[in-house]
Every structure is written in structure tokens, then in C-alpha cells.
């Protein structure tokens, strides 16, 4: 069992990371999601794929809606 001090440090670090993510997303999340989309669709692996496995972003995760829509509009299967 980890020491209580180590457990508290981990809890504190998690709170810090969550707070930073919550602060980041409203200011930069949409731009970051668009940049991720642009980079992904330019990859040769994406351009050659026929099936795309992708998560649906929620909360403070990247918004994958543009990627999913693009894949479907270009005849790819999406899982």
C-alpha cells in the first residue's frame, strides 16, 4: 500500500491537471480540435483507410465530430 503522503501528492497532482484542462478547453479546445482534424486528414494512412475507428470526444476531450463527418462523407466506414 502506498504511503499516505504519496497518495495525497497524487490526488493533488490530479486536481492540478484537471483544473488546467478545464481552463484550457474553453480557450483553446475548438482551435486544437480543428488542428487535430486538419493534421489527421492529411496523413497518408487516413487517406488510404477504408474503415476508421474513432472515439467520440466528450467533455474536455478533442471534438472528433469533424473527423467522423469527413470520414462518412468520403465513403469510409466508421467504428
MARMARDREN-34772 format. One line per 2 residues: for each residue y, z, x of C-alpha. Coordinates in pm, whole numbers, plus 50000, padded with zeros to 5 digits. Each point is the difference from the previous one (the first is absolute). Layout:
<dovos>
Y/Z/X | ... .
</dovos>
This chain:
<dovos>
50000/50000/50000 | 50342/49903/50145 .
50244/50274/50084 | 50257/50093/49731 .
50288/49896/50230 | 49848/49654/50044 .
49948/49963/49626 | 50365/50091/49938 .
50115/49749/50261 | 49797/49728/49829 .
50146/50093/49659 | 50350/49994/50143 .
49944/49662/50163 | 49864/49855/49674 .
50309/50124/49814 | 50225/49843/50262 .
49821/49665/49983 | 50001/49998/49618 .
50372/50077/49994 | 50073/49723/50250 .
49795/49751/49797 | 50172/50103/49676 .
50337/49951/50167 | 49904/49668/50160 .
49860/49816/49701 | 50305/49993/49769 .
50217/49869/50283 | 49761/49767/50180 .
49685/49959/49793 | 50086/49677/49821 .
50119/49831/50318 | 49693/50120/50189 .
49769/49874/49726 | 50166/49656/50010 .
49967/49990/50380 | 49631/50093/49979 .
49948/49726/49738 | 50179/49738/50211 .
49802/50086/50311 | 49665/50007/49819 .
50036/49663/49829 | 50092/49840/50334 .
49675/50113/50165 | 49740/49726/50054 .
49733/50241/49872 | 50184/50036/49669 .
50070/49629/49973 | 49630/49923/50051 .
49858/50269/49773 | 49853/49921/49662 .
49956/50364/49892 | 50247/50280/50062 .
49910/50367/49980 | 50318/50200/49950 .
50099/50341/49870 | 50273/50046/49739 .
50279/50198/50159 | 50112/50311/49814 .
50260/50265/50060 | 50137/49970/50350 .
49748/49739/50115 | 50089/49638/50065 .
50046/49798/49682 | 49725/49737/50006 .
50098/49826/49675 | 50157/49699/50178 .
49689/49952/50211 | 49763/50029/49706 .
50206/49757/49790 | 50027/49754/50289 .
49626/50008/50058 | 49923/49938/49634 .
50259/49722/49971 | 49839/49827/50297 .
49649/50008/49857 | 49859/50292/50195 .
49765/50253/49849 | 50141/50352/50016 .
49791/50315/50022 .
</dovos>
